Amino acid sequence: QAKDSDDDDEVTVSVDRDHFMDEFFEQVEEIRGFIDKISENVEEVKRKHSAILASPNPDEKTKEELEELMSDIKKTANKVRSKLKSIEQSIEQEEGLNRSSADLRIRKTQV
């Protein structure tokens, strides 16, 4: 449904999204949050590496923190990977049913 007023060149388009698209966009936001967390952890790893390299005798605490960060990055990356796989599989199922809806095309381009 689109409205066009004669006064200006603005066109307003309202899109009716169903529950599935809301759920999809929530998943996308969750994945973005995980990716942001990975980025933050990578920056922290860089700082830890610099501290270790700059110190003639790096302490064990810094090394342990580095290991924890690396482990956290791996866990978060695995979560992202599994969530993306899940979305990809749901898209393939939709395609298998020969559905050619707008939300399917949106999901396909987002993944």
N, C-alpha and C positions, 0 to 999 in steps of 0.2 A: 504494500500500500504506500503510495507516494503522494505527497501534497506539494503543489507548486503554487506559490502566491504570485500575483501579478506585480506586487510592489518591488520585489527584489529577485535576484537570481538563485536564491537558496532553495535547495530541494531537500526535504526531510523524508527519509526512508525508515520505516519501522520494520524490524525483522522479528518475527515470532520464532523464538528458539524453544525447542522442546527440552524436556528434562535431560535427555542424553547429551545435548550440546553443553548444557550447564556443567554436567558431570565431566565432560571432556575438557572444558576450559579449566575446571578445578584441577584436573590431572596435569594439565600443561603448567599451571601456576606452581603446583607442587614440584614438578620436575625442574622448573626454573629456580625454585628455592634451593633444591639440592645442588644445582649447578653453581649457584652463588656461593653456597657453603664450600664446595670444592675449590672455587677460586680463592676464597678467603684462606682456606687451609694451605693452598699452594703458596700464597704470599707468606704465610707464617713459616712454611718449610724453607722458603728462600732466606728468611731472616735467621732461622736456626742454622742453616748451612753456613751462612756468612759468619755467624757467631762461632761456630765450630772451627771454621777455617782460619778465623782471625786469632783464635786462642791457641797458644802453644800447648796447653794442657786442657782440652775441653772436658768439662765435668760430665759425669754419667747422667745427671738429671736432664741436661740438654739433649743428650743422645736418646734418652728414654722418651722425652717429649716429642722428639723427631719421629721416633718409631710409632708413637701413638697417633701422631698426625698422619703419617703414611698409611697406617691401618684404617683410620677414619676415612681418608680419601678413597681407599679401595672399597670400603663398605658402601660409601655413598655412591660411588661410580657404579657399583653392582646394582644398587637400588634404581638408579637412573636407567641402566641397561634393561633391567627386568620390566620397569614401567613402560619404556618405549616398546619393548617386545610385545607386551600385553596390548598396547594400543594398536600396534602393527597387526597383530593377530585378529583383533576385532574388526579392523578395516578389511582384512582378507576374507573374513567370514561374511561381511556385508557384500563384498564384491562377488563372493560365491553365490549369494542369493540374487545376483544380478540387480541389485538396487543401485540406482543412479541418482541419488538425492544430492541436494546442495550440501547438506551436512557431511556426507561421505567425502565429497570433493574437498571440503574445508579441512576435515581431519587428515586426509591424505596429503595435502600440501603442507600441513603443519608438522607432520612427522617426517 
